[in-house]
């Protein structure tokens, strides 16, 4: 084996005797390198590569690890199988088809859109007469909950009725187990399978037919599994089935980076479940990060200390790491602040910069601003604003206003009308839309007038009202010379656009994303200097032309979720506000679980950076400041970090240091001093409610976790597992923020 430089922690893992292990690895800890050398050591010791299995979280991680492992082994050297859980499950599915245990499936794997469409047909079949009207009013909520229930049901082992009892869902959703059965009946009748079925069906089949275990179990000597914090019941069970009594299993992950709980991920398996099942399991760790410096390390440690899954372990940067520069930019105009900074960077620096967004809708005006500044960018996982339905509809409305609509061929006009009929939806079915808009497109003007004359008499009053609003919207914009921002304000008012988008989408997430995209495009128009529709059309055409130049390099734009497992020299986190992370989510109530999930997502996002991290947030006096920025105690954390970087012995803080910051300072022999009257930061300083935190401390009862919020009260579960209900009115007097 070639000579390599490993930390003591890495060396322990590479050289450890074959046994069951849980390895907790912080962000940037070199786990890929460590695992590759671990496997290389096993192969050098004589293990058969055919009896080693590596399971990765997704296809990208699988390919990256395969490449890394081959590099460590050397070209031409045999390596063990590296697969994803779904690939492993799908292979079993096909094997069971071959031996006649499962019926063949037909067509492509069901897409989310197809599933939503069929649920739209099935949900009314299982609703009570009283619920039918509510379903019509809150269709999106019902469909979202239904799709999520089915997906999560297939991530665990309970039957749908038992799963519903423990799901915490409202009683009004009691129809979901029946819907699950109805959906499965439709799926089996049509021989279709979903992505979840690749794992769910073979695992449930093996459980139902124990004789099949011989086809799966006890074939491997060693199994290594990455990202185990995101493992669900079905994946954990499949691992157990494959391992049998023979395989020694190593799992690797970080519960602080759990960001897929909404898909059924259970970090509890890594925290305790694995050790309970695999006896004599040993715990190892990779606590040194090779990615970032003290500034990110301190902020990240302080932030994640509030996580209910955190075990108080500190992440420490390697001595060779860069002094990552962190900037919290408080601004009233993020785009101007961001573009101004990026424009000053050279092309090489921009090519190593990533902008990580919470929602794709944040990219709408971001893309346009970058194009205006002639700054190339690369979209990872998103088709871009010029490929969006919203942009198509907005350009059609601009053409309606500038008079070019009448010059279009009828076929082109028909396609534009069909798109506008969904912006917002006019309430008739697709076949009716096609026929209606074909007829409307034959006219070359006064389309709003013609719509009113064409409304069929047999439509419901609700459908007629929607078409009447559509007509008013067309009439308001036709040949309108007002500035674009005024045009769209009129169209929004006439068509009730935002209200309709919120109630007409197939899913709550899709509708919320569409509304956010339109609002961001409206913000772009408000900042545009164009005074009429034609001028804005020309500007958009010029900007789109720039996107046609295929940029292999440029500023990377992707989501915080997609950034998992990746790293860049420079990272930008825009929109760090309560509105972006909570009000924009469409959630009526914010649970402690929601808060914990978003905190971990921020933790993952900020630990992608190597050289610099720019966090864009509202002004400090804004009530929209993101709660997690306060939890970081950035002023104290950054001051300590700079003292370490300058090799100073002391750091003067304005407020008392948290336990986490104190421990970190002690690690580097930094003495922290504070004024004699310094106080510990509390949530009340942040203009944020105590009950919005996860971990708080009662003056006499000690540390506890907020587990429920309702009306004027909130419930705290203390460390001794006792639960108490408190009044929000006196929360600030009884509780304080804790680590």
Secondary structure, 3 states (H helix, E strand, C coil): CCCCCCCHHHHHHHHCCCCCEEEEECCCCCHHHHHHHHHHHHHHCCCCHHHEEEEECCHHHHHHHHHHHHHHHCCCCCCCEEEEHHHHHHHHHHHHHHCCCCCCCCCCCECHHHHHHHHHHHHHHHCCHHHHHHHHHCHHHHHHHHHHHHHHHCCCCCCHHHHHHCCCCCHHHCCHHHHHHHHHHHHHHCCCCECCHHHHHHHHHHHHCHHHHHHCCCCCCEEEECCHHHCCHHHHHHHHHHHCCCCEEEEEECHHHCCCHHHCCCCHHHHHHHHHHCCCCEEEEECEECCCCHHHHHHHHHHHCCCCCCCCCCCEECCCCCCCEEEEEECCCHHHHHHHHHHHCCHHHHHCEEEEECCHHHHHHHHHHHHHCCCCEEECCCCCHHHCHHHHHHHHHHHHHHCHHHHCCHHHHHHHHHHHCECCECCCCHHHHHHHHHHHCCCCCCHHHHHHHHCCCCCCHHHHHHHHHHHHHHHHHCCCCCCHHHHHHHHHHHHCHHHHHHHHCCCHHHHHHHHHHHHHHHHHHHHCCCCCHHHHHHHHHHHHHHHHCCCCCCEEEEECCCCCCCCEEEEEEEEEEHHHHCHHHCCCCCCHHHHHHHHHHHHHHHCCEEEEEEEEECCCCCCCECHHHHHCCHHHHHHHHHHHHCCCCEEEECCECCHHHHHHHHHCCCEEEECCCCCECCHHHHCCCHHHCCEEEECCCEEEEEEEEECCEEEEEECCCCEEEEEHHHHHHHEEECC
